Amino acid sequence: MPGLHAAIPAFGLALPEIVLAIGALALVLLGAIRGERSVNLVNGIALAILVLVGVLVMTRTGRATTFNGSFVQDDFAKFMKIAALVGSGVALAMSVDFWRGERVQRFEYAILILLSTLGMMMMISAGDLIALYLGLELMSLALYVVAAIHRDSVRATEAGLKYFVLGALSSGMLLYGASLVYGFTGSVQFPVIGAALRDHGSTGVIFGLVFIMAGLCFKISAVPFHMWTPDVYEGAPTPVTAFFAAAPKMAAMALATRVVITAFPGILLQWQQIIVFVSIASMALGAFAAIGQRNIKRLMAYSSIGHMGFALVGLAAGTPAGVQGVAIYMAIYLVMTLGTFAVILAMKRPDGYVETIEDLAGLGRTAPATAFVFAMLMFSLAGIPPLAGFFAKWYVFAAAVDAKLYTLAVIGVVTSVVSTYYYLRIVKLMYFDEPAEAFLPMATSLKIVSGLSGAFILLFWLWPAPLVTAATVAAKSLF
C-alpha cells in the first residue's frame, strides 16, 4: 500500500477543488432527478458549496505542489481564489430574483457557475502549461453555455455564439503558443521553462509567449482581443454579465501573472514590451470608446477593458510591488463591479428591465440611497480620492514608477482623467436631470451587495491594512 499512502497527501492539497467538483456533480444528479422544481434547492446548495470551498481555501498555508508540479498551492493562489469565489458567489446570489422575474429558472445555471469556478481555481493554481489549458477550457466551456442560457432571447443566443467562436480561436492560439514553448524548452513546467530561459530566450520561445499572452488577453478582454466584450456584455442576461465582469477576470489575471513571473523571468524585457503595449491600448480604448455609449452594460464593458489595462500597469513592472499592485487592484475592482451590477440589476420598471443610461435620470430624487451608492461607485471607478478606486490606481502606478516605466504611468493617469467624463456624466444624470419613471423596489440581495460594496469603497482608506498585507504576502510567494 505505499503507493496509496503517497497519493493521499497529494490529493489533500487540492481538497477545495475536489469538494467543488463532487458538489457540482451531486447537484447535476439532484437536478436530473427533481427537474425544474429543484431550482431553489440547487441554488441554495451551490451557494453553500462556494462558502465551504472558500473556508477550505482560507485554511491553506505555506507553499506546496502536487501532481508532479502541475498544481501549486501558495499565498498568491489563496488570495486570488478567494477573490474568484467571492465573485462567483455574489453573482449567483444576485441572479436569483432576476431569473424568477423572467420566469427562466434553470437548475443548470448554478451548476455551470460551480463548474466554471472549478476551472478558475485550477487556472489560478496551474504549475504547468497542461494544467493551465485544462483549467482555462473548463472555465470557458461553462461560460459559453451560461452566456446563451436564456434560450428564448435572440440577444443572449447571439452573445453565446460570438463568445464561443472567438473563444475557440483564442484557445487555439494559446495552445499553439504552449506547444512552441514546449518545443523550444523541452518542458511544460513553469519552473523548468524559467530555468531553461535563464541565460537567453530564443526567437521561438518569444513567439510562443506572444501566442500564450494573446490567449490570456482574450480572457481578461484586453486590447486587441477585446472585440467580444461589448457585444457579449450587452447581449447576455444582466446577472451573467455581472458574473463575466467579476470572477473570470480574477482567474485570468492571476494566471497571466503566474505565467510571466514564474515561467518567463529570464526574458523580462521581451514580455514587458508586450504587456506595456496591451496595457496602453486597453487604457486608451476603455477611456475613449465608452464616451459615446448609451447602454449601461456596454459602457461597463469598455470600463472593464480600461480597468484591465490599469491592472496590467502593475504587471508590466515585473516586481513584487507590481504583483502586489495587481492583487490590490483586482480585489478593489471586484467589489466596485459587483456593487455597480447590483444597481444595474435593480433598474426594473413594471414593464421589465431597462438598460439605457438615460433611464437613470433623476434617480437622486426617486431613490436617494441607491443614487448615492451608485454615485460613490462611479467616483471610485474613476479613481477619485479618497475612495478605494484611487488607492487601486495608486499602487499600480507607484509600482510602474519604481520600475522606471514613467511613460506608462503618465499615459495611465491621462487616460484615467479622460474616463472620468463618462462616469461623471452618469452622476450628473442622476442628480441634475428631470426624473424618469421610478424603478421598482430593490431586491434584498441587491440591497446587501450594493450596501456592502458602497461601504467598502467609502471606508477603505480608514483601514486598508488587511487587504494590503494580504496582497503583499501573495506577491512575495511568487518570487
Secondary structure, 3 states (H helix, E strand, C coil): CHHHHHHHHHHHHCHHHHHHHHHHHHHHHHHHHHHHHHHHHHHHHHHHHHHHHHHHHHCCCCCEEECCCCEEECHHHHHHHHHHHHHHHHHHHHHHHHHHHHCCCCCHHHHHHHHHHHHHHHHHCECEHHHHHHHHHHHHHHHHHHHCCCCCCHHHHHHHHHHHHHHHHHHHHHHHHHHHHHHHHCCCEHHHHHHHCCCCCCHHHHHHHHHHHHHHHHHCCCCCCCCCHHHHHHHCCHHHHHHHHHHHHHHHHHHHHHHHHHHCHHHHHHHHHHHHHHHHHHHHHHHHHCCCCCEHHHHHHHHHHHHHHHHHHHHHHCCHHHHHHHHHHHHHHHHHHHHHHHHHHCCEECCEECCEHHHHCCHHHHCHHHHHHHHHHHHHHHCCCCCHHHHHHHHHHHHHHHCCCHHHHHHHHHHHHHHHHHHHHHHHHHHHCCCCCCCCCCCHHHHHHHHHHHHHHHHHHHCCHHHHHHHHHHHHCCC
